[in-house]
Every structure is written in structure tokens, then in C-alpha cells.
Amino acid sequence: MKAHSLIRSAGFVGLALALHGTAARADADTDLVKRGEYLARAADCVACHTASGGQPYAGGYGIESPLGTIYSTNITPSKNGGIGNYSEAQFDAALRHGIRADGAHLYPAMPYTSYVKLAPDDVKALYQYFMHGVAPVDGAAKATELPFPFSVRLAMAGWNMLFLDKAPFQPDPAKSVEWNRGAYLVEALEHCSSCHTPRNALMAEQSGQAYAGGALGAWFAPNITADPVSGLGGWSESEVVEYLKTGRVPGKAQAAGPMAEAVEHSLQHLSDADLKAIAVYVKDLPAIRDEHDQQPGHVFGSSNSDEATLRGVAGVSASNSAGGAELFSAVCASCHQPTGGGSKDQYYPSLSHNTTLGRGDTRNLIAVILHGVARKADGKDVFMPGFGADSLVNPLSDQQIADVANYTLKQYGNPALKVSAHDVAAAREGGEPPLLAKLPRLMPWLIGGLIVILGLVAWLFGRRRKG
């Protein structure tokens, strides 16, 4: 009896230990999934991998690049169209090296050039989250079809050899723990350089101009180095944190376009400690000055109103294109006030002491007028209608947008800046294309030129042989 009792007791103890181990593993997996969810927020995965009105992470979001529209893939754990069949090693290869499970190369619109710095433990947590914390959505997203020669994905292998720095993130022992955390967030997870660094002729980041500002189609990601004139040198750490968390700093800046998306989907969800770490790091970035900047963009500003002079003047209509003052009165003053001071609560911000109107680059001013503002942050749903061709308020022509932009610059911003109708037309088309983007249009001429050269070489060779 005693032997049987001992066996049964041992069995119960073994079962209890096994159940305890299973529960401990489940808790560990749950914690890993939660950590992966936070990391996915920091990496802003949902913003690019979710189409408007679509399911989270199901892909289909069109990323407008100078080379054409790149559609994000389905990264839900669906085995039919998603990444449900990916091993952790295949997930790591796609995330950090831009190589899909089928061996095809990804375009660096998926910022693997930054994610390559991710720590192995963070990759593991992200994998667990996408496999166990995301709802599967069946069906592949719309495929990317870039024009030749960009459609040849194998060319990215050569591009990676030239420009992909595979060095892992290395903490700087001379800096604080907070600084190093900020560096990891900025350099790897938040991939800030992919927008805020200018690119060379082959669309790779110019390392010597890191964070000095970069083109994003019609938008411009500004200089965020520590320079007090062109960058964030005139901002306090608390102002940087406020901007990242809310998308606004009254008297300085308002987030719109791609930055508004980053605030809405990623930055506002980070812990206060991580936001502070980011602020500490960017405030310490090597300063880079734009030689055209004479003073910080947010210092420009005055309060002026031309309303009294407009009384009795014909309003804006299809037959009356009007000037900048009339256009501002008709489409802007009701929200931003005739003085440009904005609403009392600054929900509609002041146009003076606003970097959009003071910074030396006018692209964001044009883009805001064309596309408006939409962001949900800090418990507020901020909205400004656009006045582009698809506007539901009042579509404006290229010249009208140039006129109202120049009026606001003269009245409330940097009067030395000027916007032309050509600038607006280029913004409507997604910004001035880089030289590389013009390659498909030049291909027939390049091929024709090559044929002519080869023909001349053959002719000269033939003459030499006869001689």
C-alpha cells in the first residue's frame, strides 16, 4: 500500500510540476507576444501594412515612391496570402535583410536598412506577436508592379551590396543608458533616417547628411539634427516629447502627412521613458546647417489682417480667380482667423511662429494646402480639408494655391520665400522625380544610343580589317 501511495504521490507531483511548467511557458509566451506588440508599434508596422479601411496588417497600402507605387504585403499569420508559413529564420531574413521566404528581394520602402540593427531578442518577440497576436487575414495583397528596370528585384542584391550596412546596433559606452535607448529607437525601430535623411542618385541614404532632411514625394521630412537654426537645437527636450506624443507644439510646429501617421500609429503609443530617450538622442545628433537658413523657422511671424480692405471686393468664384488675400479670406480665415492667429485653443493653429511657413523649404506648405491634415493623437481628431483636385470643399488651381501660399508667407511667415504654380503642379504629381525615376522614360534613348555606338564600333572594326 505504501509503495502504491508513494507512486501515486510521485505521479501527482510530476503532473503538478508539468502543469506548472506549461503555465510558466504560457505566461512567458504571453509576455513575449505583448513585448512584440509594443515593438511593432514602435516600428510603425501597422501604418504601412494596413490599407485604408482594410484589416490590420493585411497589406495593400500604396507607398508612393519616386520609382512608382509599392504595395505593402500581408503580414498576418494567414497561411494563405500572409506569413503564416514563415519560420523565425525566414521572418528574420525578411525583416533585417529584405529577403522574402521565396528568395525574392524586398524594396527598401520596407525599411530593412534600419531594422537590420534590431536585436535578436526583439526579432523573436516580433515573430511571436505576428504569429500569435495578430488575426490572420486570408488573401494576398495587391502586387507591386514597378516599370522596368525597377521591376527586376534581383537588382536589389547589388544595391544591398553597395549600401546595406549589416553592422548590428552597438551601444556607446561613453553615453548614458537613456541616450543608448534613444539611439536604438531612432536608428532601428522608428527608422527615422529613412525619411529624415536625403538620398543619393541611387536612392540610398547619404550617411554624411544623416537627419539633415529628406524628400517624401510632395512632403519634406525636416532637418532634426541639433542645429539651432535648421534643426531642433532651439527646441527643449520636453517640446520634442510633446511633439512626438501629440503631434503639435504651439508656437513651433504641427504634424501633417507622413509625420502625422507616425505620431498616430506609433509614437504616441510609446512609453514616456522611451519618448524622453528619443528626445535625448535627437537633441545630441551632430548639427547640420542648411546654408540658406538665417534663423529658425518658428521665429517668423506677425499678426496681420487685410479683411477691412476686402469689403466690397468681388468674392472668389469660377469667373473670378481672385488674389491671395481674397482666397485666404474665402478658404482659410474662418478657421485660422483673419489675423492668422488660429483658434483660442489652437486646434486650428496659428500661422505665425509656425515652421511650415518659416522653414526654408516650402514643400510642406504646398502639401498641406493640397492634401490637408488628418491625425488622431492626444485624444483629439485633428482635421483640415485639402484643396486639391479631389477636394470636397473647394478645389483650387495651381496658380490659386501658389497665390494663397505666397499671401500666407508674406503675412504670417517668411516673406523671402516664394511658391510658383510650377511648384504646385510638381507637388500634385508627387514631387520632383529624382534622376533615377526618369530612367524608364530614357530607356528607349539609351538603348537606341547603345545600338548606334555598337554599330559605329562594328563599322570601324570592319574598315580596319579591310585596311
C-alpha positions as CSV (number, residue, x, y, z in Angstrom):
1,M,0.0,0.0,0.0
2,K,2.8,2.4,1.0
3,A,4.6,1.7,-2.3
4,H,1.4,2.4,-4.4
5,S,0.8,5.6,-2.3
6,L,4.3,6.8,-3.0
7,I,4.0,6.1,-6.7
8,R,0.6,7.9,-6.8
9,S,2.1,10.8,-4.8
10,A,5.1,11.0,-7.2
11,G,2.7,10.9,-10.1
12,F,0.7,13.8,-8.7
13,V,3.9,15.8,-8.0
14,G,5.2,15.1,-11.6
15,L,1.8,16.2,-13.0
16,A,1.8,19.3,-10.9
17,L,5.3,20.2,-12.0
18,A,4.4,19.6,-15.6
19,L,1.3,21.8,-15.4
20,H,3.3,24.5,-13.6
21,G,6.0,24.4,-16.3
22,T,3.3,24.6,-19.0
23,A,1.7,27.6,-17.2
24,A,5.1,29.3,-16.9
25,R,5.8,28.8,-20.6
26,A,2.3,30.2,-21.4
27,D,3.0,33.2,-19.2
28,A,6.4,33.7,-20.9
29,D,4.9,33.4,-24.3
30,T,2.2,35.9,-23.4
31,D,4.8,38.3,-22.2
32,L,6.8,37.8,-25.3
33,V,3.7,38.5,-27.5
34,K,2.9,41.7,-25.5
35,R,6.5,42.8,-25.9
36,G,6.4,42.1,-29.6
37,E,3.2,44.2,-29.9
38,Y,4.9,47.1,-28.3
39,L,7.9,46.7,-30.6
40,A,5.6,46.5,-33.6
41,R,4.0,49.8,-32.5
42,A,7.5,51.4,-32.2
43,A,8.4,50.1,-35.7
44,D,5.2,51.6,-37.0
45,C,4.3,48.4,-38.9
46,V,0.6,48.9,-38.9
47,A,0.8,52.3,-40.8
48,C,2.3,50.8,-43.9
49,H,0.8,47.3,-43.8
50,T,-2.8,48.4,-43.4
51,A,-4.8,49.8,-46.4
52,S,-7.4,52.5,-45.8
53,G,-10.5,50.7,-44.4
54,G,-8.6,47.4,-44.5
55,Q,-7.8,44.8,-41.8
56,P,-4.8,45.4,-39.6
57,Y,-1.6,44.1,-41.2
58,A,-3.4,42.7,-44.3
59,G,-1.3,44.9,-46.6
60,G,-2.4,46.7,-49.8
61,Y,-1.3,50.1,-48.6
62,G,0.2,52.1,-51.5
63,I,3.5,53.6,-50.7
64,E,4.2,56.4,-53.2
65,S,7.9,56.2,-54.2
66,P,9.7,58.1,-56.9
67,L,10.0,54.8,-58.8
68,G,6.3,54.0,-58.6
69,T,3.7,52.8,-56.1
70,I,4.9,50.0,-53.9
71,Y,2.2,48.0,-52.2
72,S,2.7,46.6,-48.7
73,T,2.4,42.8,-48.2
74,N,0.0,40.8,-46.0
75,I,2.0,40.2,-42.8
76,T,-0.8,38.5,-40.8
77,P,-0.2,34.8,-39.8
78,S,-2.5,33.6,-42.6
79,K,-1.1,30.6,-44.4
80,N,-3.0,31.7,-47.5
81,G,-1.5,35.1,-48.5
82,G,0.2,36.1,-45.3
83,I,3.4,35.0,-43.5
84,G,1.8,32.1,-41.6
85,N,4.3,29.6,-43.2
86,Y,7.4,31.7,-42.3
87,S,9.9,30.2,-39.9
88,E,11.5,32.5,-37.5
89,A,14.7,32.5,-39.6
90,Q,12.7,33.4,-42.7
91,F,10.9,36.2,-40.8
92,D,14.3,37.5,-39.6
93,A,15.7,37.4,-43.2
94,A,12.7,39.5,-44.5
95,L,12.8,41.9,-41.6
96,R,16.5,42.6,-41.3
97,H,17.9,41.7,-44.8
98,G,14.9,42.3,-47.1
99,I,14.7,38.8,-48.5
100,R,11.3,37.0,-48.6
101,A,10.8,33.4,-47.9
102,D,10.7,32.6,-51.6
103,G,14.1,34.3,-52.0
104,A,12.9,37.4,-53.8
105,H,14.2,40.8,-52.6
106,L,12.1,43.4,-51.0
107,Y,12.4,47.1,-51.9
108,P,13.8,49.3,-49.2
109,A,10.4,51.0,-48.9
110,M,10.2,48.3,-46.2
111,P,13.0,49.8,-44.0
112,Y,15.1,46.7,-43.5
113,T,18.1,49.1,-43.9
114,S,17.2,50.3,-40.3
115,Y,15.6,47.0,-39.0
116,V,18.9,45.3,-39.7
117,K,20.1,46.8,-36.4
118,L,17.3,45.1,-34.4
119,A,18.5,42.9,-31.5
120,P,17.8,39.1,-31.9
121,D,15.6,39.1,-28.8
122,D,13.4,41.8,-30.3
123,V,13.1,39.9,-33.6
124,K,12.0,36.9,-31.7
125,A,9.4,38.9,-29.8
126,L,8.1,40.4,-33.1
127,Y,7.9,37.0,-34.6
128,Q,5.8,35.7,-31.7
129,Y,3.5,38.7,-31.9
130,F,2.8,38.4,-35.6
131,M,2.3,34.6,-35.3
132,H,0.2,34.6,-32.2
133,G,-1.1,38.2,-31.5
134,V,-2.4,39.2,-34.9
135,A,-5.6,38.0,-36.5
136,P,-5.0,36.1,-39.8
137,V,-6.5,37.6,-42.9
138,D,-6.5,35.3,-46.0
139,G,-5.6,36.6,-49.4
140,A,-2.5,38.2,-50.8
141,A,-2.4,42.0,-51.0
142,K,-2.1,43.8,-54.3
143,A,1.2,43.1,-56.0
144,T,3.8,45.8,-56.7
145,E,4.4,46.3,-60.4
146,L,7.2,48.8,-61.0
147,P,8.3,49.7,-64.5
148,F,11.4,48.1,-66.0
149,P,14.2,48.1,-64.9
150,F,13.0,48.6,-61.3
151,S,10.7,45.5,-61.7
152,V,13.8,43.3,-61.6
153,R,14.0,42.6,-57.9
154,L,17.3,40.8,-58.3
155,A,18.9,44.2,-58.8
156,M,18.3,44.8,-55.1
157,A,21.0,42.2,-54.4
158,G,23.6,44.6,-56.0
159,W,22.0,47.6,-54.2
160,N,22.3,45.8,-50.9
161,M,26.0,45.0,-51.5
162,L,26.6,48.7,-52.2
163,F,24.5,50.3,-49.5
164,L,23.2,47.9,-46.8
165,D,25.2,48.3,-43.6
166,K,24.7,45.0,-41.8
167,A,26.5,46.1,-38.6
168,P,24.3,45.4,-35.5
169,F,23.5,48.2,-33.2
170,Q,26.3,48.9,-30.8
171,P,25.7,50.9,-27.6
172,D,28.1,53.7,-26.9
173,P,29.7,53.0,-23.6
174,A,30.6,56.7,-23.2
175,K,26.9,57.6,-23.3
176,S,24.1,57.1,-20.8
177,V,21.7,54.2,-20.8
178,E,18.9,56.7,-21.8
179,W,20.9,58.0,-24.7
180,N,21.6,54.5,-26.0
181,R,17.9,53.5,-25.7
182,G,17.1,56.6,-27.7
183,A,19.7,55.7,-30.3
184,Y,18.3,52.2,-30.6
185,L,14.7,53.5,-31.0
186,V,15.7,56.2,-33.6
187,E,18.2,54.2,-35.6
188,A,16.4,50.8,-35.6
189,L,12.8,50.6,-34.6
190,E,11.5,54.0,-35.5
191,H,13.7,54.1,-38.7
192,C,13.8,57.9,-38.6
193,S,16.7,58.2,-41.0
194,S,14.6,56.6,-43.8
195,C,12.6,59.8,-44.0
196,H,14.8,62.5,-42.5
197,T,18.0,61.7,-44.4
198,P,18.5,62.9,-48.1
199,R,19.2,60.2,-50.7
200,N,21.7,59.9,-53.4
201,A,21.2,59.2,-57.1
202,L,20.6,55.5,-56.4
203,M,18.1,56.3,-53.7
204,A,20.4,55.3,-50.8
205,E,20.7,57.4,-47.7
206,Q,23.5,59.9,-47.7
207,S,25.3,59.0,-44.5
208,G,27.3,62.2,-44.4
209,Q,24.0,64.2,-44.3
210,A,22.2,62.0,-41.7
211,Y,18.9,63.5,-40.5
212,A,19.5,66.8,-42.4
213,G,16.1,66.4,-44.1
214,G,14.7,64.4,-47.0
215,A,12.1,64.5,-49.7
216,L,9.0,62.4,-49.3
217,G,7.1,62.8,-52.5
218,A,5.2,66.1,-52.1
219,W,6.2,66.3,-48.5
220,F,9.6,67.2,-46.8
221,A,10.8,65.5,-43.7
222,P,12.7,68.3,-42.0
223,N,16.2,68.5,-40.5
224,I,16.1,67.0,-37.0
225,T,19.8,67.4,-36.1
226,A,20.8,69.6,-33.1
227,D,21.5,72.6,-35.3
228,P,19.8,75.6,-33.6
229,V,18.7,77.2,-37.0
230,S,18.0,74.4,-39.4
231,G,17.2,71.6,-36.9
232,L,15.9,71.1,-33.4
233,G,18.6,72.9,-31.5
234,G,16.1,75.6,-30.5
235,W,13.7,73.0,-29.0
236,S,13.7,71.8,-25.5
237,E,13.6,68.0,-24.7
238,S,10.1,68.5,-23.3
239,E,9.0,70.1,-26.5
240,V,10.3,67.2,-28.6
241,V,8.5,64.8,-26.3
242,E,5.3,66.8,-26.6
243,Y,5.5,66.8,-30.4
244,L,6.1,63.1,-30.6
245,K,3.2,62.4,-28.3
246,T,0.6,64.9,-29.5
247,G,1.8,66.0,-33.0
248,R,1.9,69.6,-32.0
249,V,3.9,72.2,-30.2
250,P,2.1,75.6,-30.2
251,G,4.4,78.3,-31.5
252,K,6.6,75.9,-33.3
253,A,5.1,73.0,-35.4
254,Q,2.2,70.8,-36.3
255,A,2.5,67.2,-37.6
256,A,0.9,66.5,-41.0
257,G,1.3,64.0,-43.8
258,P,3.7,61.1,-43.1
259,M,4.7,62.5,-39.7
260,A,1.1,62.7,-38.6
261,E,0.8,59.0,-39.5
262,A,3.9,58.2,-37.4
263,V,2.5,60.1,-34.4
264,E,-0.9,58.5,-34.7
265,H,0.1,54.9,-35.3
266,S,3.5,54.7,-33.4
267,L,5.0,57.5,-31.4
268,Q,2.0,58.4,-29.2
269,H,1.8,54.8,-28.0
270,L,5.4,54.7,-26.7
271,S,6.1,55.0,-23.0
272,D,7.1,58.4,-21.6
273,A,10.6,56.9,-20.8
274,D,11.1,55.9,-24.5
275,L,9.9,59.3,-25.8
276,K,12.3,61.0,-23.4
277,A,15.1,58.8,-24.6
278,I,14.3,59.7,-28.3
279,A,14.4,63.4,-27.3
280,V,17.7,63.0,-25.6
281,Y,19.2,61.3,-28.6
282,V,18.0,63.6,-31.3
283,K,19.0,66.6,-29.3
284,D,22.5,65.2,-29.4
285,L,22.7,64.5,-33.2
286,P,25.6,66.2,-34.9
287,A,24.3,69.6,-36.1
288,I,24.0,70.2,-39.9
289,R,23.1,73.7,-41.1
290,D,21.4,74.5,-44.4
291,E,23.4,77.4,-45.7
292,H,20.1,79.1,-46.9
293,D,18.7,79.3,-43.4
294,Q,19.3,82.5,-41.5
295,Q,17.1,81.9,-38.5
296,P,14.8,79.1,-37.1
297,G,11.6,78.6,-39.0
298,H,9.4,79.1,-35.9
299,V,10.6,82.6,-35.2
300,F,8.9,84.1,-38.2
301,G,5.5,85.6,-37.6
302,S,3.3,88.6,-37.3
303,S,-0.4,89.2,-36.8
304,N,-1.9,90.9,-39.9
305,S,-5.4,91.2,-41.4
306,D,-6.5,92.6,-44.7
307,E,-10.2,92.0,-44.1
308,A,-11.0,95.7,-43.9
309,T,-9.6,96.3,-47.4
310,L,-11.6,93.5,-48.9
311,R,-15.0,94.9,-48.2
312,G,-16.9,95.4,-51.4
313,V,-14.5,93.3,-53.4
314,A,-15.9,90.6,-55.5
315,G,-15.7,87.2,-53.8
316,V,-14.0,84.1,-55.1
317,S,-15.9,82.3,-57.9
318,A,-15.4,80.4,-61.1
319,S,-15.3,83.6,-63.0
320,N,-13.1,85.5,-60.5
321,S,-9.8,83.8,-59.7
322,A,-9.1,86.5,-57.1
323,G,-5.7,87.1,-55.4
324,G,-4.1,85.7,-52.4
325,A,-5.9,88.0,-49.9
326,E,-9.3,87.2,-51.3
327,L,-8.5,83.4,-51.4
328,F,-7.3,83.5,-47.8
329,S,-10.4,85.3,-46.7
330,A,-12.6,82.8,-48.5
331,V,-11.0,79.4,-47.7
332,C,-8.6,79.9,-44.7
333,A,-9.7,82.8,-42.4
334,S,-12.8,81.1,-41.0
335,C,-10.6,78.5,-39.2
336,H,-7.2,80.3,-38.9
337,Q,-8.8,83.7,-38.3
338,P,-8.3,86.8,-40.4
339,T,-5.2,87.6,-38.4
340,G,-3.7,84.2,-38.9
341,G,-3.7,83.6,-35.1
342,G,-5.8,80.4,-35.2
343,S,-8.5,79.4,-32.7
344,K,-8.2,80.1,-29.0
345,D,-7.4,76.5,-28.1
346,Q,-5.0,76.3,-31.1
347,Y,-6.9,73.3,-32.5
348,Y,-6.7,75.4,-35.6
349,P,-3.1,76.6,-35.2
350,S,-1.6,80.0,-35.6
351,L,0.1,80.5,-39.0
352,S,2.7,82.8,-37.4
353,H,5.5,81.2,-35.4
354,N,4.8,78.0,-37.4
355,T,7.7,76.1,-39.1
356,T,5.6,75.2,-42.1
357,L,5.6,78.9,-43.1
358,G,9.1,79.8,-41.8
359,R,11.3,76.9,-42.8
360,G,13.3,77.5,-45.9
361,D,11.6,74.7,-47.8
362,T,8.0,75.4,-49.0
363,R,7.0,71.8,-49.9
364,N,5.1,71.1,-46.7
365,L,3.1,74.4,-47.0
366,I,2.1,73.4,-50.5
367,A,1.3,69.8,-49.5
368,V,-0.8,70.9,-46.5
369,I,-2.9,73.1,-48.8
370,L,-3.3,70.3,-51.4
371,H,-3.8,67.4,-49.1
372,G,-4.9,68.8,-45.7
373,V,-4.2,67.4,-42.3
374,A,-5.6,64.3,-40.6
375,R,-4.3,62.8,-37.4
376,K,-5.7,61.2,-34.3
377,A,-3.5,61.9,-31.3
378,D,-3.7,63.0,-27.7
379,G,-7.4,62.2,-27.7
380,K,-8.0,64.7,-30.5
381,D,-9.1,64.1,-34.1
382,V,-7.4,66.9,-35.9
383,F,-8.6,67.6,-39.4
384,M,-8.1,70.3,-42.1
385,P,-9.6,69.8,-45.6
386,G,-7.3,69.8,-48.6
387,F,-7.9,72.0,-51.6
388,G,-6.5,69.6,-54.3
389,A,-8.4,68.3,-57.3
390,D,-10.4,65.8,-55.2
391,S,-11.4,68.4,-52.5
392,L,-14.9,68.2,-51.2
393,V,-14.6,71.8,-50.0
394,N,-13.2,74.0,-52.8
395,P,-10.7,72.7,-55.4
396,L,-8.1,75.3,-56.2
397,S,-5.9,75.6,-59.3
398,D,-2.1,75.5,-59.2
399,Q,-2.0,79.3,-59.5
400,Q,-4.6,79.8,-56.8
401,I,-2.7,77.6,-54.4
402,A,0.5,79.5,-55.2
403,D,-1.3,82.8,-54.6
404,V,-2.7,81.8,-51.2
405,A,0.6,80.2,-50.2
406,N,2.6,83.4,-51.1
407,Y,0.0,85.5,-49.2
408,T,0.4,83.5,-46.0
409,L,4.2,83.6,-46.3
410,K,4.1,87.4,-46.7
411,Q,1.6,88.0,-43.9
412,Y,2.5,85.4,-41.3
413,G,5.7,83.6,-42.3
414,N,9.0,84.1,-44.1
415,P,8.3,86.7,-46.8
416,A,11.5,85.9,-48.6
417,L,10.1,82.5,-49.7
418,K,8.1,82.2,-52.9
419,V,5.8,79.5,-54.4
420,S,5.2,79.1,-58.1
421,A,2.4,77.4,-60.0
422,H,5.1,75.0,-61.3
423,D,5.9,74.1,-57.7
424,V,2.3,73.2,-57.0
425,A,2.0,71.2,-60.2
426,A,5.0,69.2,-59.2
427,A,3.6,68.6,-55.8
428,R,0.3,67.3,-57.4
429,E,2.4,64.7,-59.3
430,G,4.1,63.6,-56.1
431,G,7.1,65.9,-56.1
432,E,10.0,66.4,-58.5
433,P,11.2,63.0,-59.6
434,P,14.9,62.1,-59.0
435,L,17.1,61.3,-62.0
436,L,16.8,57.5,-61.3
437,A,13.0,57.8,-61.6
438,K,13.4,59.1,-65.1
439,L,15.3,56.0,-66.2
440,P,12.3,54.2,-67.8
441,R,11.5,57.2,-70.0
442,L,15.1,57.3,-71.0
443,M,15.4,53.6,-71.7
444,P,14.5,53.8,-75.5
445,W,17.0,56.6,-76.0
446,L,19.7,54.7,-74.0
447,I,19.1,51.5,-75.9
448,G,19.0,53.4,-79.2
449,G,22.2,55.2,-78.4
450,L,23.9,51.9,-77.4
451,I,22.8,50.4,-80.8
452,V,24.3,53.4,-82.6
453,I,27.5,53.1,-80.7
454,L,27.8,49.3,-81.3
455,G,27.0,50.0,-85.0
456,L,29.8,52.5,-85.2
457,V,32.2,50.2,-83.4
458,A,31.3,47.4,-85.8
459,W,31.8,49.7,-88.8
460,L,35.1,51.0,-87.7
461,F,36.3,47.4,-86.9
462,G,35.2,46.3,-90.4
463,R,37.1,49.2,-92.0
464,R,40.2,48.4,-90.0
465,R,40.1,44.8,-91.1
466,K,39.7,45.8,-94.8
467,G,42.6,48.2,-94.5
